[in-house]
């Protein structure tokens, strides 16, 4: 009798293990087909990542259109390659960085034309920090590589420390053409993991690191929401009446990496899922009522990463399920695997971030 019970227990454990493995394999498959979609539809001939599928002739240098390539996309792609442990993919991205985005003085153009040329003279702090972190991780992962990852990271970090700051605080951008540095620091741009790595590797002064991270750590939370930005000169936090969930999710995620409490924000997410079954793109700060009707796979992705970090796995699973509703699952459709493809077009941000979420959900199972 005892033998039969023992055999029954073993069989149950085997079934559970198989089910867990199948779940993990499904999430891995999710990231594979999303990656294939991006490579098929959102890569320019020179290898840079296009922002949209369809070309456009928008001439405003402050906006992004058509097949223009962003340093934001490059940084997210490099992060994906790191987490996937794919050296070949990372090295291809590295060559895009040095061949198209990076200037000799360490400046990284925040956007390029489809042909890989720059019509702007500004960088973007958040993207530069993400790229620096990816380069430092690559140097740890593949120390025998022939590519000078750490030297390139140092090059970009030196530019940031010299130009993209106001006083002892890093700020959003530096305009090389105008020789002007922003006085504002958007809280969601404070990549704490990158800054910590930079400090540990001597790529940023301790005073600059501490002052910048303190902007995030000391930010007053009002009605469960974080400030939008910080004005370095006046030392004042800026709150907008309409909060963008991309900013809020990123800020909450960065705080979670520092072990900081963000329960009010997490409670808001839980309540929205419970009451409405979805998270909208923007909300009124005071009333917490959505001000738009759209949802975003990018928002869900960042919230998933945040929830995984704070141990809210059940919430992350609910967000993941909703995120997948925006994915093309028709295997015979040319846009199979893509997120939010509407009228044969989509934004790469709504695909790169889900790609990272897919990978992280897979590794958490």
VEXDREN-2710 file (C-alpha; in Angstrom, 1 decimal):
% VEXDREN-2710
k/r/px/py/pz
1/UNK/0.0/0.0/0.0
2/UNK/2.8/2.4/0.9
3/UNK/4.5/1.7/-2.4
4/UNK/1.3/2.5/-4.3
5/UNK/1.0/5.9/-2.4
6/UNK/4.7/6.6/-3.1
7/UNK/4.2/5.9/-6.8
8/UNK/1.1/8.1/-6.9
9/UNK/3.0/11.0/-5.3
10/UNK/5.9/10.6/-7.8
11/UNK/3.4/10.6/-10.7
12/UNK/1.7/13.8/-9.5
13/UNK/5.1/15.5/-9.1
14/UNK/6.1/14.5/-12.6
15/UNK/2.8/15.9/-14.0
16/UNK/3.3/19.2/-12.1
17/UNK/6.9/19.5/-13.4
18/UNK/5.8/18.9/-17.0
19/UNK/3.1/21.5/-16.7
20/UNK/5.5/24.1/-15.3
21/UNK/8.0/23.3/-18.1
22/UNK/5.3/23.6/-20.7
23/UNK/4.3/27.0/-19.3
24/UNK/7.8/28.2/-19.4
25/UNK/8.3/26.9/-22.9
26/UNK/5.1/28.8/-24.0
27/UNK/6.5/32.1/-22.7
28/UNK/9.8/31.4/-24.3
29/UNK/8.0/30.8/-27.6
30/UNK/6.2/34.1/-27.1
31/UNK/9.5/36.0/-27.1
32/UNK/10.8/34.1/-30.1
33/UNK/8.0/35.0/-32.4
34/UNK/7.9/38.6/-31.1
35/UNK/11.6/38.9/-31.9
36/UNK/11.0/37.5/-35.3
37/UNK/8.2/40.1/-35.9
38/UNK/10.6/42.9/-35.0
39/UNK/13.4/41.6/-37.2
40/UNK/11.0/41.2/-40.2
41/UNK/9.1/44.4/-40.0
42/UNK/11.0/46.9/-37.9
43/UNK/14.5/46.8/-39.2
44/UNK/15.9/49.2/-41.7
45/UNK/18.3/48.1/-44.5
46/UNK/21.3/49.3/-42.5
47/UNK/20.2/47.2/-39.5
48/UNK/18.9/50.0/-37.3
49/UNK/15.5/49.5/-35.7
50/UNK/12.7/51.5/-37.3
51/UNK/10.1/53.2/-35.1
52/UNK/7.1/52.3/-37.3
53/UNK/6.4/49.8/-40.0
54/UNK/5.2/52.5/-42.5
55/UNK/7.4/55.3/-43.7
56/UNK/6.4/58.9/-43.0
57/UNK/7.7/62.3/-44.0
58/UNK/7.2/64.1/-40.6
59/UNK/9.7/67.0/-40.6
60/UNK/9.5/68.0/-36.9
61/UNK/12.9/67.2/-35.3
62/UNK/11.3/66.9/-31.9
63/UNK/8.9/64.2/-33.0
64/UNK/9.5/60.6/-34.3
65/UNK/8.0/59.3/-37.5
66/UNK/8.2/56.4/-40.0
67/UNK/11.4/54.5/-40.3
68/UNK/13.5/56.8/-38.1
69/UNK/15.7/54.9/-35.6
70/UNK/15.9/55.7/-31.9
71/UNK/18.6/55.2/-29.3
72/UNK/15.7/54.1/-27.0
73/UNK/15.0/51.2/-29.3
74/UNK/18.7/50.3/-29.5
75/UNK/19.1/50.3/-25.8
76/UNK/16.0/48.1/-25.3
77/UNK/17.3/45.7/-28.0
78/UNK/20.7/45.5/-26.2
79/UNK/19.0/44.8/-22.9
80/UNK/17.0/42.0/-24.5
81/UNK/20.2/40.5/-26.0
82/UNK/21.8/40.6/-22.5
83/UNK/18.9/39.0/-20.8
84/UNK/18.6/36.4/-23.6
85/UNK/22.4/35.8/-23.3
86/UNK/22.7/36.2/-27.1
87/UNK/26.2/37.5/-27.8
88/UNK/25.7/37.6/-31.6
89/UNK/22.5/39.7/-31.3
90/UNK/24.2/42.0/-28.8
91/UNK/27.3/42.5/-31.0
92/UNK/25.1/43.4/-34.0
93/UNK/23.4/46.0/-31.8
94/UNK/26.9/47.2/-30.6
95/UNK/27.9/47.8/-34.2
96/UNK/24.8/49.8/-34.8
97/UNK/25.7/51.9/-31.8
98/UNK/29.3/52.7/-32.9
99/UNK/28.6/52.9/-36.6
100/UNK/25.5/55.2/-36.5
101/UNK/24.6/56.6/-33.1
102/UNK/27.9/57.3/-31.3
103/UNK/30.1/60.3/-31.8
104/UNK/33.7/60.3/-30.9
105/UNK/33.1/62.5/-27.9
106/UNK/30.7/60.1/-26.4
107/UNK/27.5/61.7/-27.5
108/UNK/24.7/59.3/-28.6
109/UNK/22.2/60.8/-31.0
110/UNK/18.7/60.2/-29.7
111/UNK/17.3/59.6/-33.2
112/UNK/18.5/58.9/-36.8
113/UNK/17.0/59.0/-40.2
114/UNK/16.2/55.7/-41.9
115/UNK/19.6/56.0/-43.7
116/UNK/21.4/56.2/-40.4
117/UNK/22.1/59.9/-40.4
118/UNK/21.4/62.4/-37.7
119/UNK/19.3/65.6/-38.1
120/UNK/19.4/66.4/-34.4
121/UNK/22.2/67.4/-32.0
122/UNK/20.8/66.1/-28.7
123/UNK/21.1/63.0/-26.6
124/UNK/18.6/61.4/-24.2
125/UNK/19.7/60.6/-20.7
126/UNK/17.4/57.6/-20.1
127/UNK/18.6/55.9/-23.4
128/UNK/22.2/56.6/-22.7
129/UNK/22.0/55.1/-19.2
130/UNK/20.3/52.0/-20.6
131/UNK/23.0/51.6/-23.2
132/UNK/25.8/52.1/-20.7
133/UNK/24.3/49.4/-18.4
134/UNK/24.0/47.0/-21.3
135/UNK/27.6/47.6/-22.3
136/UNK/28.8/47.0/-18.7
137/UNK/26.8/43.8/-18.5
138/UNK/28.2/42.6/-21.8
139/UNK/31.7/43.2/-20.5
140/UNK/30.9/40.9/-17.5
141/UNK/29.1/38.3/-19.6
142/UNK/31.7/38.1/-22.4
143/UNK/35.0/39.4/-21.0
144/UNK/37.1/37.8/-23.8
145/UNK/35.1/39.6/-26.5
146/UNK/37.1/41.5/-29.1
147/UNK/34.7/44.4/-28.8
148/UNK/35.6/47.2/-26.3
149/UNK/32.3/47.2/-24.4
150/UNK/33.7/48.9/-21.3
151/UNK/35.7/51.5/-23.2
152/UNK/32.5/52.5/-25.1
153/UNK/30.5/52.6/-21.8
154/UNK/33.2/54.9/-20.3
155/UNK/33.1/57.1/-23.4
156/UNK/29.3/57.7/-23.1
157/UNK/29.4/58.1/-19.3
158/UNK/32.1/60.8/-19.6
159/UNK/29.9/62.8/-22.0
160/UNK/26.9/62.5/-19.6
161/UNK/29.0/63.5/-16.6
162/UNK/30.4/66.5/-18.4
163/UNK/27.4/67.9/-20.3
164/UNK/24.0/66.3/-19.4
165/UNK/23.8/67.8/-15.9
166/UNK/22.7/70.8/-14.0
167/UNK/24.8/71.3/-10.8
168/UNK/25.2/67.9/-9.2
169/UNK/22.2/66.4/-10.9
170/UNK/22.0/64.6/-14.3
171/UNK/19.3/66.0/-16.5
172/UNK/17.2/64.9/-19.5
173/UNK/19.4/66.0/-22.4
174/UNK/22.2/68.1/-23.8
175/UNK/21.7/70.1/-27.0
176/UNK/25.2/70.1/-28.6
177/UNK/24.1/72.6/-31.4
178/UNK/22.8/75.1/-28.9
179/UNK/25.3/74.2/-26.1
180/UNK/22.4/73.9/-23.8
181/UNK/21.7/71.4/-21.1
182/UNK/18.2/70.8/-19.7
183/UNK/17.4/71.9/-16.2
184/UNK/14.8/69.2/-15.8
185/UNK/15.2/65.6/-14.7
186/UNK/12.3/63.3/-15.5
187/UNK/12.0/60.8/-12.7
188/UNK/11.3/57.9/-14.9
189/UNK/14.7/58.6/-16.6
190/UNK/16.6/57.8/-13.4
191/UNK/18.0/54.3/-14.2
192/UNK/19.2/53.3/-10.7
193/UNK/20.7/50.0/-11.8
194/UNK/22.8/51.7/-14.5
195/UNK/23.9/54.5/-12.2
196/UNK/24.9/52.0/-9.5
197/UNK/27.0/50.1/-12.0
198/UNK/28.6/53.3/-13.2
199/UNK/29.5/54.3/-9.7
200/UNK/30.9/50.8/-9.0
201/UNK/33.1/51.0/-12.1
202/UNK/34.2/54.6/-11.4
203/UNK/32.3/56.0/-14.4
204/UNK/30.4/58.7/-12.4
205/UNK/31.4/60.9/-9.4
206/UNK/29.9/59.9/-6.1
207/UNK/28.3/63.3/-5.7
208/UNK/26.6/63.2/-9.1
209/UNK/25.4/59.6/-8.4
210/UNK/24.0/60.4/-5.0
211/UNK/22.3/63.7/-5.9
212/UNK/20.6/62.1/-9.0
213/UNK/19.4/59.0/-7.2
214/UNK/18.2/61.1/-4.2
215/UNK/15.9/63.0/-6.6
216/UNK/14.1/59.7/-7.0
217/UNK/14.3/58.5/-3.4
218/UNK/13.1/61.8/-1.9
219/UNK/10.2/62.3/-4.4
220/UNK/6.9/63.0/-2.5
221/UNK/4.1/60.7/-3.6
222/UNK/0.8/62.5/-3.9
223/UNK/-2.5/60.5/-4.1
224/UNK/-0.5/57.4/-4.9
225/UNK/1.3/58.9/-8.0
226/UNK/4.9/60.0/-8.4
227/UNK/6.0/63.5/-9.7
228/UNK/6.7/63.8/-13.4
229/UNK/10.0/65.6/-13.1
230/UNK/12.4/67.7/-11.0
231/UNK/13.7/71.1/-11.7
232/UNK/17.4/71.1/-10.8
233/UNK/17.8/74.9/-10.4
234/UNK/14.8/75.6/-8.3
235/UNK/15.0/72.1/-6.6
236/UNK/11.2/71.7/-7.1
237/UNK/9.3/68.6/-8.1
238/UNK/6.8/69.0/-11.0
239/UNK/3.4/67.3/-10.9
240/UNK/1.1/67.2/-13.9
241/UNK/-2.7/66.9/-13.7
242/UNK/-2.6/64.1/-16.2
243/UNK/-0.3/61.2/-15.3
244/UNK/1.2/59.0/-18.0
245/UNK/1.4/55.4/-16.9
246/UNK/4.6/54.8/-18.8
247/UNK/6.3/57.3/-16.5
248/UNK/4.6/56.0/-13.4
249/UNK/5.4/52.4/-14.1
250/UNK/9.1/53.1/-14.9
251/UNK/9.4/55.3/-11.7
252/UNK/7.8/52.6/-9.6
253/UNK/10.1/50.0/-11.1
254/UNK/13.2/52.0/-10.5
255/UNK/12.2/52.6/-6.9
256/UNK/11.5/48.8/-6.5
257/UNK/15.1/48.1/-7.5
258/UNK/16.2/50.3/-4.6
259/UNK/14.0/48.4/-2.2
260/UNK/11.7/51.4/-1.7
261/UNK/8.1/51.0/-0.8
262/UNK/5.5/51.7/-3.5
263/UNK/2.5/50.0/-2.0
264/UNK/0.1/52.9/-2.9
265/UNK/0.9/52.6/-6.5
266/UNK/0.7/48.8/-6.5
267/UNK/-2.7/49.0/-4.7
268/UNK/-3.9/51.3/-7.5
269/UNK/-2.9/48.8/-10.2
270/UNK/-4.5/46.0/-8.3
271/UNK/-7.7/48.0/-7.9
272/UNK/-7.8/48.9/-11.6
273/UNK/-7.4/45.3/-12.6
274/UNK/-10.1/44.2/-10.2
275/UNK/-12.6/46.9/-11.1
276/UNK/-12.0/47.4/-14.8
277/UNK/-9.8/44.5/-15.9
278/UNK/-7.4/46.8/-17.6
279/UNK/-5.0/49.7/-17.2
280/UNK/-5.4/52.8/-19.3
281/UNK/-2.6/55.0/-20.7
282/UNK/-3.3/58.1/-18.7
283/UNK/-5.2/59.1/-15.5
284/UNK/-6.3/62.2/-13.7
285/UNK/-3.9/62.7/-10.8
286/UNK/-6.6/63.8/-8.4
287/UNK/-9.6/61.6/-9.3
288/UNK/-7.7/58.6/-10.6
289/UNK/-10.2/58.4/-13.4
290/UNK/-8.7/57.5/-16.9
291/UNK/-8.4/60.5/-19.2
292/UNK/-8.0/58.3/-22.4
293/UNK/-9.6/55.2/-23.7
294/UNK/-6.5/53.5/-25.0
295/UNK/-4.4/50.8/-23.5
296/UNK/-0.7/50.1/-24.3
297/UNK/1.3/46.9/-24.4
298/UNK/4.3/49.0/-23.3
299/UNK/2.4/50.1/-20.2
300/UNK/1.5/46.5/-19.4
301/UNK/5.1/45.4/-20.0
302/UNK/6.6/47.9/-17.6
303/UNK/4.0/47.1/-14.9
304/UNK/4.8/43.4/-15.4
305/UNK/8.5/44.0/-14.7
306/UNK/7.6/46.1/-11.7
307/UNK/5.2/43.5/-10.2
308/UNK/7.8/40.7/-10.7
309/UNK/10.4/42.9/-8.9
310/UNK/8.1/43.5/-5.9
311/UNK/7.0/39.9/-5.7
312/UNK/3.4/40.5/-6.9
313/UNK/3.5/37.5/-9.3
314/UNK/-0.3/37.0/-9.4
315/UNK/-0.8/40.6/-10.5
316/UNK/2.0/40.2/-13.1
317/UNK/0.3/37.2/-14.5
318/UNK/-3.0/39.1/-14.8
319/UNK/-1.2/42.0/-16.6
320/UNK/0.6/39.5/-18.8
321/UNK/-2.7/37.9/-19.8
322/UNK/-4.1/41.3/-20.7
323/UNK/-1.0/42.3/-22.6
324/UNK/-1.3/39.2/-24.9
325/UNK/-4.8/40.4/-25.9
326/UNK/-3.0/43.0/-28.1
327/UNK/-0.9/40.5/-29.9
328/UNK/-1.5/39.0/-33.3
329/UNK/-1.8/35.3/-32.8
330/UNK/-2.9/34.3/-36.3
331/UNK/-0.1/32.2/-37.6
332/UNK/-0.9/32.8/-41.2
333/UNK/-1.1/36.6/-40.8
334/UNK/2.0/38.4/-42.1
335/UNK/2.1/40.4/-38.8
336/UNK/2.0/37.3/-36.6
337/UNK/3.7/37.9/-33.3
338/UNK/3.4/41.7/-33.4
339/UNK/1.6/43.9/-30.8
340/UNK/-1.0/46.6/-31.6
341/UNK/-0.7/46.3/-35.3
342/UNK/-3.4/48.6/-36.7
343/UNK/-3.8/49.4/-40.4
344/UNK/-0.5/47.6/-41.0
345/UNK/1.4/49.8/-38.6
346/UNK/2.7/49.7/-35.1
347/UNK/5.2/51.5/-32.8
348/UNK/8.4/49.6/-31.9
349/UNK/8.1/50.6/-28.2
350/UNK/4.9/48.5/-28.0
351/UNK/6.8/45.5/-29.2
352/UNK/10.3/45.8/-27.6
353/UNK/8.9/46.2/-24.1
354/UNK/6.6/43.2/-24.4
355/UNK/9.6/41.3/-25.7
356/UNK/11.4/42.0/-22.4
357/UNK/8.3/41.2/-20.4
358/UNK/7.9/37.8/-22.2
359/UNK/11.4/36.9/-21.4
360/UNK/11.1/37.9/-17.7
361/UNK/7.8/36.1/-17.2
362/UNK/9.4/33.0/-18.7
363/UNK/12.4/33.1/-16.4
364/UNK/10.2/33.7/-13.3
365/UNK/8.2/30.5/-13.9
END
